[in-house]
Amino acid sequence: MEKVNVVIEIPEEEYRIILLSDKTAMSEFASKEAMMYAIKNGTPLPKGHGDLIDRNELAVDYTSSDWNDYVSVEQIKNAKAIVEADKEGAEE
């Protein structure tokens, strides 16, 4: 079955409740309708996407005109991935 990676936004309280609940429990906060809404309004990631990183973790001033303030290729390569690359989609 083909997979789709989707970034969704949900309230932190709902996220914590989902993490703490078992598979059979459905809380008043984490309703099926709320989850369906979050997925429907989520952002699908393109097939074969690379690692997603947080650019705020890179020590750089994006407004500076000084070359010393720019990000190096090594900094980008070594940045921790928030979402791993879609390796399956890259092979298609």
N, C-alpha and C positions, 0 to 999 in steps of 0.2 A: 504494500500500500504506500502510495506517495505521501510524503509529509510536507507540511507547510509550517514554517517558522513565523510566528506572529508576536509582536510586542504589544502587550496590553497594559492599560493603566487602571488600577483598582485602588480603592481606599486602603490605606495601610491596615486599618482595623479588620477589614474583610480578609486581607492576606494572612494576617496572624491567626484569625479564626480558622481559616482553611488549613493552615499548617498544623494546628493543634487538633483538628477534628479527625475522626476516623472516616473511612470511605462511606459508611452507611449514614453518618450524621449530616444533616443539612441545617445550618444555622439560619436564624432570621435575617442575618446580614448577608450571608453568602448564598443568595437565592439563585436558582437556575436562570431566572430572567436577567439578574444582574450580571452573571457570568457570560450569558449569551450576548448581552449588550456590549460588554467589554471586548469580547472577541470580535463581534461585528464591527466595532469602531476601532479595532486595533490596527497596527501597521504591519502588513505582510512584508517580510524581508525577501529580497530577490533571491532566486535559486543561485547557488554557487557563491553567495556573499562571503567576504573575508571576515576575519575576526573583527568584532565591534569593540572599540576601546573608548575609554573616557578621556577626551582630550584635556579635561581639567587636571588630570593626573600628570600630564606632561608639564614640566616647569618651563613655561614660555610666555612671553608677552606678545600677543597677536597684533598689538597696535604699534609695536616698536619698529623702527626702521634700521636698527642695529642688527647686523647678521649674527652676532653672538647670541641674540635672544631667540633665534629660530630653532625649531625642533630638528634634531638629526635623524637620519634614517635608522640608526641604531636605537635611539630612544623609542621610535615607533615600533620597531621590531621587538623590543624588549618589554613593551607595555603589556600589562595584564589584560587579557581578554575578558570582557563582560559577557559576551556571547561568542561562543566558538564558531569558527568558520563552518559553512555548509559544504562539507567535502563531498557528500553524495551528489548534490546539485551541480558541483563543478565538473563531475565526471561525465555528465550527460552531454 
